[in-house]
Amino acid sequence: MSEQEWYLEGRQKPSLRAWAFSQMALGAAYAGCVLVAIMAFMMILYAVGTILPEASKEAPAPMPPIEAPFGRQADQ
């Protein structure tokens, strides 16, 4: 093994602060990439939605209305 510890890097002043900053910056870069990916996915969905015809947006819901137990309607 070398005589100097990894956190000294040839200086007498420890560079642990620089290592911590680089780790936080890397984490922020990863978070930024995830954010950009989510935004791109949402923009693609929006673009596909604008391409669809208006009749597809006005179609009735595929599921029947939800009813409460024992035959009562949910809005009563």
mmCIF file of the N, C-alpha and C atoms, coordinates in Angstrom:
data_MODEL
# 
_entry.id   MODEL 
# 
loop_
_atom_site.group_PDB 
_atom_site.id 
_atom_site.type_symbol 
_atom_site.label_atom_id 
_atom_site.label_alt_id 
_atom_site.label_comp_id 
_atom_site.label_asym_id 
_atom_site.label_entity_id 
_atom_site.label_seq_id 
_atom_site.pdbx_PDB_ins_code 
_atom_site.Cartn_x 
_atom_site.Cartn_y 
_atom_site.Cartn_z 
_atom_site.occupancy 
_atom_site.B_iso_or_equiv 
_atom_site.pdbx_formal_charge 
_atom_site.auth_seq_id 
_atom_site.auth_comp_id 
_atom_site.auth_asym_id 
_atom_site.auth_atom_id 
_atom_site.pdbx_PDB_model_num 
ATOM 1   N N  . MET A 1 1  ? 0.834   -1.183 0.000   1.00 0.00 ? 1  MET A N  1 
ATOM 2   C CA . MET A 1 1  ? 0.000   0.000  0.000   1.00 0.00 ? 1  MET A CA 1 
ATOM 3   C C  . MET A 1 1  ? 0.879   1.247  0.000   1.00 0.00 ? 1  MET A C  1 
ATOM 4   N N  . SER A 1 2  ? 0.307   2.328  -0.424  1.00 0.00 ? 2  SER A N  1 
ATOM 5   C CA . SER A 1 2  ? 1.074   3.571  -0.446  1.00 0.00 ? 2  SER A CA 1 
ATOM 6   C C  . SER A 1 2  ? 1.210   4.129  0.961   1.00 0.00 ? 2  SER A C  1 
ATOM 7   N N  . GLU A 1 3  ? 2.173   5.028  1.099   1.00 0.00 ? 3  GLU A N  1 
ATOM 8   C CA . GLU A 1 3  ? 2.407   5.595  2.415   1.00 0.00 ? 3  GLU A CA 1 
ATOM 9   C C  . GLU A 1 3  ? 1.420   6.684  2.765   1.00 0.00 ? 3  GLU A C  1 
ATOM 10  N N  . GLN A 1 4  ? 0.821   7.316  1.741   1.00 0.00 ? 4  GLN A N  1 
ATOM 11  C CA . GLN A 1 4  ? -0.172  8.353  2.010   1.00 0.00 ? 4  GLN A CA 1 
ATOM 12  C C  . GLN A 1 4  ? -1.568  7.758  1.962   1.00 0.00 ? 4  GLN A C  1 
ATOM 13  N N  . GLU A 1 5  ? -2.429  8.315  2.767   1.00 0.00 ? 5  GLU A N  1 
ATOM 14  C CA . GLU A 1 5  ? -3.818  7.878  2.768   1.00 0.00 ? 5  GLU A CA 1 
ATOM 15  C C  . GLU A 1 5  ? -4.537  8.438  1.554   1.00 0.00 ? 5  GLU A C  1 
ATOM 16  N N  . TRP A 1 6  ? -5.639  7.841  1.155   1.00 0.00 ? 6  TRP A N  1 
ATOM 17  C CA . TRP A 1 6  ? -6.356  8.255  -0.051  1.00 0.00 ? 6  TRP A CA 1 
ATOM 18  C C  . TRP A 1 6  ? -6.932  9.657  0.066   1.00 0.00 ? 6  TRP A C  1 
ATOM 19  N N  . TYR A 1 7  ? -7.229  10.078 1.273   1.00 0.00 ? 7  TYR A N  1 
ATOM 20  C CA . TYR A 1 7  ? -7.881  11.383 1.438   1.00 0.00 ? 7  TYR A CA 1 
ATOM 21  C C  . TYR A 1 7  ? -6.882  12.536 1.523   1.00 0.00 ? 7  TYR A C  1 
ATOM 22  N N  . LEU A 1 8  ? -5.610  12.279 1.485   1.00 0.00 ? 8  LEU A N  1 
ATOM 23  C CA . LEU A 1 8  ? -4.636  13.372 1.504   1.00 0.00 ? 8  LEU A CA 1 
ATOM 24  C C  . LEU A 1 8  ? -4.267  13.815 0.087   1.00 0.00 ? 8  LEU A C  1 
ATOM 25  N N  . GLU A 1 9  ? -4.192  12.912 -0.853  1.00 0.00 ? 9  GLU A N  1 
ATOM 26  C CA . GLU A 1 9  ? -3.896  13.195 -2.248  1.00 0.00 ? 9  GLU A CA 1 
ATOM 27  C C  . GLU A 1 9  ? -2.698  14.121 -2.441  1.00 0.00 ? 9  GLU A C  1 
ATOM 28  N N  . GLY A 1 10 ? -1.625  13.835 -1.790  1.00 0.00 ? 10 GLY A N  1 
ATOM 29  C CA . GLY A 1 10 ? -0.398  14.589 -1.993  1.00 0.00 ? 10 GLY A CA 1 
ATOM 30  C C  . GLY A 1 10 ? -0.328  15.928 -1.275  1.00 0.00 ? 10 GLY A C  1 
ATOM 31  N N  . ARG A 1 11 ? -1.341  16.278 -0.546  1.00 0.00 ? 11 ARG A N  1 
ATOM 32  C CA . ARG A 1 11 ? -1.335  17.538 0.206   1.00 0.00 ? 11 ARG A CA 1 
ATOM 33  C C  . ARG A 1 11 ? -1.414  17.233 1.684   1.00 0.00 ? 11 ARG A C  1 
ATOM 34  N N  . GLN A 1 12 ? -0.978  18.164 2.475   1.00 0.00 ? 12 GLN A N  1 
ATOM 35  C CA . GLN A 1 12 ? -1.099  17.975 3.917   1.00 0.00 ? 12 GLN A CA 1 
ATOM 36  C C  . GLN A 1 12 ? -2.520  18.249 4.392   1.00 0.00 ? 12 GLN A C  1 
ATOM 37  N N  . LYS A 1 13 ? -3.273  19.050 3.634   1.00 0.00 ? 13 LYS A N  1 
ATOM 38  C CA . LYS A 1 13 ? -4.644  19.377 4.004   1.00 0.00 ? 13 LYS A CA 1 
ATOM 39  C C  . LYS A 1 13 ? -5.563  18.290 3.426   1.00 0.00 ? 13 LYS A C  1 
ATOM 40  N N  . PRO A 1 14 ? -6.387  17.671 4.227   1.00 0.00 ? 14 PRO A N  1 
ATOM 41  C CA . PRO A 1 14 ? -7.245  16.602 3.714   1.00 0.00 ? 14 PRO A CA 1 
ATOM 42  C C  . PRO A 1 14 ? -8.216  17.111 2.650   1.00 0.00 ? 14 PRO A C  1 
ATOM 43  N N  . SER A 1 15 ? -8.458  16.284 1.630   1.00 0.00 ? 15 SER A N  1 
ATOM 44  C CA . SER A 1 15 ? -9.369  16.668 0.561   1.00 0.00 ? 15 SER A CA 1 
ATOM 45  C C  . SER A 1 15 ? -10.695 15.928 0.682   1.00 0.00 ? 15 SER A C  1 
ATOM 46  N N  . LEU A 1 16 ? -11.075 15.603 1.882   1.00 0.00 ? 16 LEU A N  1 
ATOM 47  C CA . LEU A 1 16 ? -12.345 14.934 2.104   1.00 0.00 ? 16 LEU A CA 1 
ATOM 48  C C  . LEU A 1 16 ? -13.505 15.834 1.691   1.00 0.00 ? 16 LEU A C  1 
ATOM 49  N N  . ARG A 1 17 ? -13.344 17.129 1.859   1.00 0.00 ? 17 ARG A N  1 
ATOM 50  C CA . ARG A 1 17 ? -14.369 18.091 1.458   1.00 0.00 ? 17 ARG A CA 1 
ATOM 51  C C  . ARG A 1 17 ? -14.590 18.046 -0.056  1.00 0.00 ? 17 ARG A C  1 
ATOM 52  N N  . ALA A 1 18 ? -13.511 17.950 -0.815  1.00 0.00 ? 18 ALA A N  1 
ATOM 53  C CA . ALA A 1 18 ? -13.634 17.852 -2.274  1.00 0.00 ? 18 ALA A CA 1 
ATOM 54  C C  . ALA A 1 18 ? -14.294 16.544 -2.674  1.00 0.00 ? 18 ALA A C  1 
ATOM 55  N N  . TRP A 1 19 ? -13.990 15.463 -1.993  1.00 0.00 ? 19 TRP A N  1 
ATOM 56  C CA . TRP A 1 19 ? -14.620 14.184 -2.288  1.00 0.00 ? 19 TRP A CA 1 
ATOM 57  C C  . TRP A 1 19 ? -16.115 14.240 -2.006  1.00 0.00 ? 19 TRP A C  1 
ATOM 58  N N  . ALA A 1 20 ? -16.499 14.825 -0.875  1.00 0.00 ? 20 ALA A N  1 
ATOM 59  C CA . ALA A 1 20 ? -17.915 14.937 -0.531  1.00 0.00 ? 20 ALA A CA 1 
ATOM 60  C C  . ALA A 1 20 ? -18.645 15.812 -1.544  1.00 0.00 ? 20 ALA A C  1 
ATOM 61  N N  . PHE A 1 21 ? -18.020 16.904 -1.964  1.00 0.00 ? 21 PHE A N  1 
ATOM 62  C CA . PHE A 1 21 ? -18.642 17.768 -2.964  1.00 0.00 ? 21 PHE A CA 1 
ATOM 63  C C  . PHE A 1 21 ? -18.836 17.027 -4.288  1.00 0.00 ? 21 PHE A C  1 
ATOM 64  N N  . SER A 1 22 ? -17.844 16.243 -4.687  1.00 0.00 ? 22 SER A N  1 
ATOM 65  C CA . SER A 1 22 ? -17.970 15.513 -5.951  1.00 0.00 ? 22 SER A CA 1 
ATOM 66  C C  . SER A 1 22 ? -19.073 14.463 -5.866  1.00 0.00 ? 22 SER A C  1 
ATOM 67  N N  . GLN A 1 23 ? -19.224 13.824 -4.723  1.00 0.00 ? 23 GLN A N  1 
ATOM 68  C CA . GLN A 1 23 ? -20.298 12.851 -4.556  1.00 0.00 ? 23 GLN A CA 1 
ATOM 69  C C  . GLN A 1 23 ? -21.671 13.525 -4.608  1.00 0.00 ? 23 GLN A C  1 
ATOM 70  N N  . MET A 1 24 ? -21.798 14.688 -3.961  1.00 0.00 ? 24 MET A N  1 
ATOM 71  C CA . MET A 1 24 ? -23.074 15.413 -4.001  1.00 0.00 ? 24 MET A CA 1 
ATOM 72  C C  . MET A 1 24 ? -23.367 15.931 -5.397  1.00 0.00 ? 24 MET A C  1 
ATOM 73  N N  . ALA A 1 25 ? -22.360 16.394 -6.108  1.00 0.00 ? 25 ALA A N  1 
ATOM 74  C CA . ALA A 1 25 ? -22.556 16.877 -7.475  1.00 0.00 ? 25 ALA A CA 1 
ATOM 75  C C  . ALA A 1 25 ? -22.971 15.730 -8.400  1.00 0.00 ? 25 ALA A C  1 
ATOM 76  N N  . LEU A 1 26 ? -22.384 14.572 -8.213  1.00 0.00 ? 26 LEU A N  1 
ATOM 77  C CA . LEU A 1 26 ? -22.758 13.412 -9.010  1.00 0.00 ? 26 LEU A CA 1 
ATOM 78  C C  . LEU A 1 26 ? -24.206 13.004 -8.736  1.00 0.00 ? 26 LEU A C  1 
ATOM 79  N N  . GLY A 1 27 ? -24.609 13.028 -7.494  1.00 0.00 ? 27 GLY A N  1 
ATOM 80  C CA . GLY A 1 27 ? -25.996 12.724 -7.134  1.00 0.00 ? 27 GLY A CA 1 
ATOM 81  C C  . GLY A 1 27 ? -26.957 13.736 -7.727  1.00 0.00 ? 27 GLY A C  1 
ATOM 82  N N  . ALA A 1 28 ? -26.585 15.012 -7.720  1.00 0.00 ? 28 ALA A N  1 
ATOM 83  C CA . ALA A 1 28 ? -27.427 16.037 -8.323  1.00 0.00 ? 28 ALA A CA 1 
ATOM 84  C C  . ALA A 1 28 ? -27.523 15.849 -9.829  1.00 0.00 ? 28 ALA A C  1 
ATOM 85  N N  . ALA A 1 29 ? -26.444 15.422 -10.455 1.00 0.00 ? 29 ALA A N  1 
ATOM 86  C CA . ALA A 1 29 ? -26.473 15.162 -11.901 1.00 0.00 ? 29 ALA A CA 1 
ATOM 87  C C  . ALA A 1 29 ? -27.398 13.996 -12.217 1.00 0.00 ? 29 ALA A C  1 
ATOM 88  N N  . TYR A 1 30 ? -27.340 12.936 -11.411 1.00 0.00 ? 30 TYR A N  1 
ATOM 89  C CA . TYR A 1 30 ? -28.245 11.803 -11.617 1.00 0.00 ? 30 TYR A CA 1 
ATOM 90  C C  . TYR A 1 30 ? -29.700 12.245 -11.435 1.00 0.00 ? 30 TYR A C  1 
ATOM 91  N N  . ALA A 1 31 ? -29.973 13.033 -10.411 1.00 0.00 ? 31 ALA A N  1 
ATOM 92  C CA . ALA A 1 31 ? -31.336 13.516 -10.185 1.00 0.00 ? 31 ALA A CA 1 
ATOM 93  C C  . ALA A 1 31 ? -31.800 14.391 -11.340 1.00 0.00 ? 31 ALA A C  1 
ATOM 94  N N  . GLY A 1 32 ? -30.914 15.199 -11.877 1.00 0.00 ? 32 GLY A N  1 
ATOM 95  C CA . GLY A 1 32 ? -31.257 16.024 -13.037 1.00 0.00 ? 32 GLY A CA 1 
ATOM 96  C C  . GLY A 1 32 ? -31.585 15.189 -14.251 1.00 0.00 ? 32 GLY A C  1 
ATOM 97  N N  . CYS A 1 33 ? -30.839 14.105 -14.450 1.00 0.00 ? 33 CYS A N  1 
ATOM 98  C CA . CYS A 1 33 ? -31.124 13.208 -15.580 1.00 0.00 ? 33 CYS A CA 1 
ATOM 99  C C  . CYS A 1 33 ? -32.489 12.546 -15.422 1.00 0.00 ? 33 CYS A C  1 
ATOM 100 N N  . VAL A 1 34 ? -32.825 12.137 -14.221 1.00 0.00 ? 34 VAL A N  1 
ATOM 101 C CA . VAL A 1 34 ? -34.132 11.528 -13.977 1.00 0.00 ? 34 VAL A CA 1 
ATOM 102 C C  . VAL A 1 34 ? -35.237 12.557 -14.203 1.00 0.00 ? 34 VAL A C  1 
ATOM 103 N N  . LEU A 1 35 ? -35.040 13.778 -13.750 1.00 0.00 ? 35 LEU A N  1 
ATOM 104 C CA . LEU A 1 35 ? -36.027 14.837 -13.951 1.00 0.00 ? 35 LEU A CA 1 
ATOM 105 C C  . LEU A 1 35 ? -36.233 15.120 -15.433 1.00 0.00 ? 35 LEU A C  1 
ATOM 106 N N  . VAL A 1 36 ? -35.170 15.205 -16.188 1.00 0.00 ? 36 VAL A N  1 
ATOM 107 C CA . VAL A 1 36 ? -35.274 15.461 -17.629 1.00 0.00 ? 36 VAL A CA 1 
ATOM 108 C C  . VAL A 1 36 ? -35.994 14.304 -18.315 1.00 0.00 ? 36 VAL A C  1 
ATOM 109 N N  . ALA A 1 37 ? -35.731 13.069 -17.903 1.00 0.00 ? 37 ALA A N  1 
ATOM 110 C CA . ALA A 1 37 ? -36.395 11.905 -18.494 1.00 0.00 ? 37 ALA A CA 1 
ATOM 111 C C  . ALA A 1 37 ? -37.896 11.933 -18.218 1.00 0.00 ? 37 ALA A C  1 
ATOM 112 N N  . ILE A 1 38 ? -38.281 12.296 -16.999 1.00 0.00 ? 38 ILE A N  1 
ATOM 113 C CA . ILE A 1 38 ? -39.698 12.379 -16.660 1.00 0.00 ? 38 ILE A CA 1 
ATOM 114 C C  . ILE A 1 38 ? -40.374 13.486 -17.457 1.00 0.00 ? 38 ILE A C  1 
ATOM 115 N N  . MET A 1 39 ? -39.720 14.626 -17.572 1.00 0.00 ? 39 MET A N  1 
ATOM 116 C CA . MET A 1 39 ? -40.294 15.738 -18.347 1.00 0.00 ? 39 MET A CA 1 
ATOM 117 C C  . MET A 1 39 ? -40.428 15.355 -19.820 1.00 0.00 ? 39 MET A C  1 
ATOM 118 N N  . ALA A 1 40 ? -39.437 14.667 -20.380 1.00 0.00 ? 40 ALA A N  1 
ATOM 119 C CA . ALA A 1 40 ? -39.503 14.246 -21.776 1.00 0.00 ? 40 ALA A CA 1 
ATOM 120 C C  . ALA A 1 40 ? -40.650 13.264 -21.982 1.00 0.00 ? 40 ALA A C  1 
ATOM 121 N N  . PHE A 1 41 ? -40.842 12.341 -21.051 1.00 0.00 ? 41 PHE A N  1 
ATOM 122 C CA . PHE A 1 41 ? -41.947 11.386 -21.135 1.00 0.00 ? 41 PHE A CA 1 
ATOM 123 C C  . PHE A 1 41 ? -43.287 12.110 -21.108 1.00 0.00 ? 41 PHE A C  1 
ATOM 124 N N  . MET A 1 42 ? -43.435 13.093 -20.236 1.00 0.00 ? 42 MET A N  1 
ATOM 125 C CA . MET A 1 42 ? -44.684 13.853 -20.158 1.00 0.00 ? 42 MET A CA 1 
ATOM 126 C C  . MET A 1 42 ? -44.917 14.657 -21.434 1.00 0.00 ? 42 MET A C  1 
ATOM 127 N N  . MET A 1 43 ? -43.876 15.218 -22.004 1.00 0.00 ? 43 MET A N  1 
ATOM 128 C CA . MET A 1 43 ? -44.025 15.980 -23.244 1.00 0.00 ? 43 MET A CA 1 
ATOM 129 C C  . MET A 1 43 ? -44.408 15.072 -24.409 1.00 0.00 ? 43 MET A C  1 
ATOM 130 N N  . ILE A 1 44 ? -43.866 13.863 -24.432 1.00 0.00 ? 44 ILE A N  1 
ATOM 131 C CA . ILE A 1 44 ? -44.224 12.903 -25.482 1.00 0.00 ? 44 ILE A CA 1 
ATOM 132 C C  . ILE A 1 44 ? -45.696 12.510 -25.347 1.00 0.00 ? 44 ILE A C  1 
ATOM 133 N N  . LEU A 1 45 ? -46.149 12.252 -24.116 1.00 0.00 ? 45 LEU A N  1 
ATOM 134 C CA . LEU A 1 45 ? -47.559 11.929 -23.911 1.00 0.00 ? 45 LEU A CA 1 
ATOM 135 C C  . LEU A 1 45 ? -48.455 13.081 -24.349 1.00 0.00 ? 45 LEU A C  1 
ATOM 136 N N  . TYR A 1 46 ? -48.063 14.304 -24.040 1.00 0.00 ? 46 TYR A N  1 
ATOM 137 C CA . TYR A 1 46 ? -48.845 15.469 -24.443 1.00 0.00 ? 46 TYR A CA 1 
ATOM 138 C C  . TYR A 1 46 ? -48.890 15.587 -25.962 1.00 0.00 ? 46 TYR A C  1 
ATOM 139 N N  . ALA A 1 47 ? -47.754 15.351 -26.618 1.00 0.00 ? 47 ALA A N  1 
ATOM 140 C CA . ALA A 1 47 ? -47.707 15.437 -28.079 1.00 0.00 ? 47 ALA A CA 1 
ATOM 141 C C  . ALA A 1 47 ? -48.598 14.381 -28.711 1.00 0.00 ? 47 ALA A C  1 
ATOM 142 N N  . VAL A 1 48 ? -48.589 13.175 -28.172 1.00 0.00 ? 48 VAL A N  1 
ATOM 143 C CA . VAL A 1 48 ? -49.459 12.120 -28.695 1.00 0.00 ? 48 VAL A CA 1 
ATOM 144 C C  . VAL A 1 48 ? -50.923 12.498 -28.464 1.00 0.00 ? 48 VAL A C  1 
ATOM 145 N N  . GLY A 1 49 ? -51.219 13.107 -27.327 1.00 0.00 ? 49 GLY A N  1 
ATOM 146 C CA . GLY A 1 49 ? -52.585 13.525 -27.037 1.00 0.00 ? 49 GLY A CA 1 
ATOM 147 C C  . GLY A 1 49 ? -53.087 14.600 -27.979 1.00 0.00 ? 49 GLY A C  1 
ATOM 148 N N  . THR A 1 50 ? -52.214 15.475 -28.437 1.00 0.00 ? 50 THR A N  1 
ATOM 149 C CA . THR A 1 50 ? -52.648 16.518 -29.367 1.00 0.00 ? 50 THR A CA 1 
ATOM 150 C C  . THR A 1 50 ? -52.863 15.957 -30.767 1.00 0.00 ? 50 THR A C  1 
ATOM 151 N N  . ILE A 1 51 ? -52.224 14.840 -31.092 1.00 0.00 ? 51 ILE A N  1 
ATOM 152 C CA . ILE A 1 51 ? -52.380 14.225 -32.411 1.00 0.00 ? 51 ILE A CA 1 
ATOM 153 C C  . ILE A 1 51 ? -53.715 13.477 -32.511 1.00 0.00 ? 51 ILE A C  1 
ATOM 154 N N  . LEU A 1 52 ? -54.224 12.952 -31.401 1.00 0.00 ? 52 LEU A N  1 
ATOM 155 C CA . LEU A 1 52 ? -55.456 12.174 -31.417 1.00 0.00 ? 52 LEU A CA 1 
ATOM 156 C C  . LEU A 1 52 ? -56.639 13.023 -31.866 1.00 0.00 ? 52 LEU A C  1 
ATOM 157 N N  . PRO A 1 53 ? -57.633 12.424 -32.537 1.00 0.00 ? 53 PRO A N  1 
ATOM 158 C CA . PRO A 1 53 ? -58.817 13.183 -32.955 1.00 0.00 ? 53 PRO A CA 1 
ATOM 159 C C  . PRO A 1 53 ? -59.692 13.561 -31.756 1.00 0.00 ? 53 PRO A C  1 
ATOM 160 N N  . GLU A 1 54 ? -60.530 14.584 -31.941 1.00 0.00 ? 54 GLU A N  1 
ATOM 161 C CA . GLU A 1 54 ? -61.391 15.056 -30.851 1.00 0.00 ? 54 GLU A CA 1 
ATOM 162 C C  . GLU A 1 54 ? -62.398 14.001 -30.418 1.00 0.00 ? 54 GLU A C  1 
ATOM 163 N N  . ALA A 1 55 ? -62.855 13.151 -31.351 1.00 0.00 ? 55 ALA A N  1 
ATOM 164 C CA . ALA A 1 55 ? -63.848 12.131 -31.004 1.00 0.00 ? 55 ALA A CA 1 
ATOM 165 C C  . ALA A 1 55 ? -63.297 11.155 -29.964 1.00 0.00 ? 55 ALA A C  1 
ATOM 166 N N  . SER A 1 56 ? -62.022 10.893 -29.994 1.00 0.00 ? 56 SER A N  1 
ATOM 167 C CA . SER A 1 56 ? -61.448 9.973  -29.009 1.00 0.00 ? 56 SER A CA 1 
ATOM 168 C C  . SER A 1 56 ? -61.393 10.604 -27.616 1.00 0.00 ? 56 SER A C  1 
ATOM 169 N N  . LYS A 1 57 ? -61.368 11.920 -27.549 1.00 0.00 ? 57 LYS A N  1 
ATOM 170 C CA . LYS A 1 57 ? -61.322 12.605 -26.255 1.00 0.00 ? 57 LYS A CA 1 
ATOM 171 C C  . LYS A 1 57 ? -62.702 12.745 -25.637 1.00 0.00 ? 57 LYS A C  1 
ATOM 172 N N  . GLU A 1 58 ? -63.763 12.625 -26.436 1.00 0.00 ? 58 GLU A N  1 
ATOM 173 C CA . GLU A 1 58 ? -65.134 12.800 -25.945 1.00 0.00 ? 58 GLU A CA 1 
ATOM 174 C C  . GLU A 1 58 ? -65.845 11.473 -25.751 1.00 0.00 ? 58 GLU A C  1 
ATOM 175 N N  . ALA A 1 59 ? -65.167 10.374 -25.864 1.00 0.00 ? 59 ALA A N  1 
ATOM 176 C CA . ALA A 1 59 ? -65.768 9.053  -25.706 1.00 0.00 ? 59 ALA A CA 1 
ATOM 177 C C  . ALA A 1 59 ? -66.177 8.843  -24.253 1.00 0.00 ? 59 ALA A C  1 
ATOM 178 N N  . PRO A 1 60 ? -67.229 8.040  -24.028 1.00 0.00 ? 60 PRO A N  1 
ATOM 179 C CA . PRO A 1 60 ? -67.623 7.752  -22.639 1.00 0.00 ? 60 PRO A CA 1 
ATOM 180 C C  . PRO A 1 60 ? -66.557 6.924  -21.923 1.00 0.00 ? 60 PRO A C  1 
ATOM 181 N N  . ALA A 1 61 ? -66.606 6.969  -20.625 1.00 0.00 ? 61 ALA A N  1 
ATOM 182 C CA . ALA A 1 61 ? -65.637 6.220  -19.822 1.00 0.00 ? 61 ALA A CA 1 
ATOM 183 C C  . ALA A 1 61 ? -65.843 4.726  -20.020 1.00 0.00 ? 61 ALA A C  1 
ATOM 184 N N  . PRO A 1 62 ? -64.763 3.947  -20.072 1.00 0.00 ? 62 PRO A N  1 
ATOM 185 C CA . PRO A 1 62 ? -64.904 2.507  -20.295 1.00 0.00 ? 62 PRO A CA 1 
ATOM 186 C C  . PRO A 1 62 ? -65.428 1.756  -19.070 1.00 0.00 ? 62 PRO A C  1 
ATOM 187 N N  . MET A 1 63 ? -65.328 2.342  -17.892 1.00 0.00 ? 63 MET A N  1 
ATOM 188 C CA . MET A 1 63 ? -65.796 1.685  -16.671 1.00 0.00 ? 63 MET A CA 1 
ATOM 189 C C  . MET A 1 63 ? -67.182 2.203  -16.298 1.00 0.00 ? 63 MET A C  1 
ATOM 190 N N  . PRO A 1 64 ? -68.055 1.359  -15.761 1.00 0.00 ? 64 PRO A N  1 
ATOM 191 C CA . PRO A 1 64 ? -69.369 1.843  -15.326 1.00 0.00 ? 64 PRO A CA 1 
ATOM 192 C C  . PRO A 1 64 ? -69.210 2.709  -14.079 1.00 0.00 ? 64 PRO A C  1 
ATOM 193 N N  . PRO A 1 65 ? -70.222 3.519  -13.778 1.00 0.00 ? 65 PRO A N  1 
ATOM 194 C CA . PRO A 1 65 ? -70.117 4.344  -12.554 1.00 0.00 ? 65 PRO A CA 1 
ATOM 195 C C  . PRO A 1 65 ? -70.043 3.474  -11.304 1.00 0.00 ? 65 PRO A C  1 
ATOM 196 N N  . ILE A 1 66 ? -69.354 3.967  -10.308 1.00 0.00 ? 66 ILE A N  1 
ATOM 197 C CA . ILE A 1 66 ? -69.171 3.213  -9.064  1.00 0.00 ? 66 ILE A CA 1 
ATOM 198 C C  . ILE A 1 66 ? -70.439 3.326  -8.230  1.00 0.00 ? 66 ILE A C  1 
ATOM 199 N N  . GLU A 1 67 ? -70.914 2.192  -7.742  1.00 0.00 ? 67 GLU A N  1 
ATOM 200 C CA . GLU A 1 67 ? -72.100 2.171  -6.893  1.00 0.00 ? 67 GLU A CA 1 
ATOM 201 C C  . GLU A 1 67 ? -71.698 1.758  -5.490  1.00 0.00 ? 67 GLU A C  1 
ATOM 202 N N  . ALA A 1 68 ? -72.413 2.321  -4.514  1.00 0.00 ? 68 ALA A N  1 
ATOM 203 C CA . ALA A 1 68 ? -72.170 1.967  -3.118  1.00 0.00 ? 68 ALA A CA 1 
ATOM 204 C C  . ALA A 1 68 ? -72.760 0.581  -2.840  1.00 0.00 ? 68 ALA A C  1 
ATOM 205 N N  . PRO A 1 69 ? -72.345 -0.087 -1.790  1.00 0.00 ? 69 PRO A N  1 
ATOM 206 C CA . PRO A 1 69 ? -72.917 -1.405 -1.462  1.00 0.00 ? 69 PRO A CA 1 
ATOM 207 C C  . PRO A 1 69 ? -74.407 -1.316 -1.207  1.00 0.00 ? 69 PRO A C  1 
ATOM 208 N N  . PHE A 1 70 ? -75.113 -2.412 -1.360  1.00 0.00 ? 70 PHE A N  1 
ATOM 209 C CA . PHE A 1 70 ? -76.542 -2.564 -1.122  1.00 0.00 ? 70 PHE A CA 1 
ATOM 210 C C  . PHE A 1 70 ? -77.387 -1.737 -2.072  1.00 0.00 ? 70 PHE A C  1 
ATOM 211 N N  . GLY A 1 71 ? -76.873 -1.417 -3.258  1.00 0.00 ? 71 GLY A N  1 
ATOM 212 C CA . GLY A 1 71 ? -77.671 -0.788 -4.300  1.00 0.00 ? 71 GLY A CA 1 
ATOM 213 C C  . GLY A 1 71 ? -77.837 0.716  -4.188  1.00 0.00 ? 71 GLY A C  1 
ATOM 214 N N  . ARG A 1 72 ? -77.303 1.351  -3.174  1.00 0.00 ? 72 ARG A N  1 
ATOM 215 C CA . ARG A 1 72 ? -77.439 2.799  -3.055  1.00 0.00 ? 72 ARG A CA 1 
ATOM 216 C C  . ARG A 1 72 ? -76.440 3.479  -4.002  1.00 0.00 ? 72 ARG A C  1 
ATOM 217 N N  . GLN A 1 73 ? -76.800 4.612  -4.541  1.00 0.00 ? 73 GLN A N  1 
ATOM 218 C CA . GLN A 1 73 ? -75.904 5.370  -5.398  1.00 0.00 ? 73 GLN A CA 1 
ATOM 219 C C  . GLN A 1 73 ? -74.887 6.097  -4.521  1.00 0.00 ? 73 GLN A C  1 
ATOM 220 N N  . ALA A 1 74 ? -73.731 6.377  -5.072  1.00 0.00 ? 74 ALA A N  1 
ATOM 221 C CA . ALA A 1 74 ? -72.658 7.009  -4.310  1.00 0.00 ? 74 ALA A CA 1 
ATOM 222 C C  . ALA A 1 74 ? -72.957 8.461  -3.994  1.00 0.00 ? 74 ALA A C  1 
ATOM 223 N N  . ASP A 1 75 ? -73.786 9.144  -4.782  1.00 0.00 ? 75 ASP A N  1 
ATOM 224 C CA . ASP A 1 75 ? -74.031 10.573 -4.537  1.00 0.00 ? 75 ASP A CA 1 
ATOM 225 C C  . ASP A 1 75 ? -75.195 10.821 -3.605  1.00 0.00 ? 75 ASP A C  1 
ATOM 226 N N  . GLN A 1 76 ? -75.877 9.796  -3.084  1.00 0.00 ? 76 GLN A N  1 
ATOM 227 C CA . GLN A 1 76 ? -77.018 10.008 -2.186  1.00 0.00 ? 76 GLN A CA 1 
ATOM 228 C C  . GLN A 1 76 ? -76.565 10.107 -0.762  1.00 0.00 ? 76 GLN A C  1 
# 
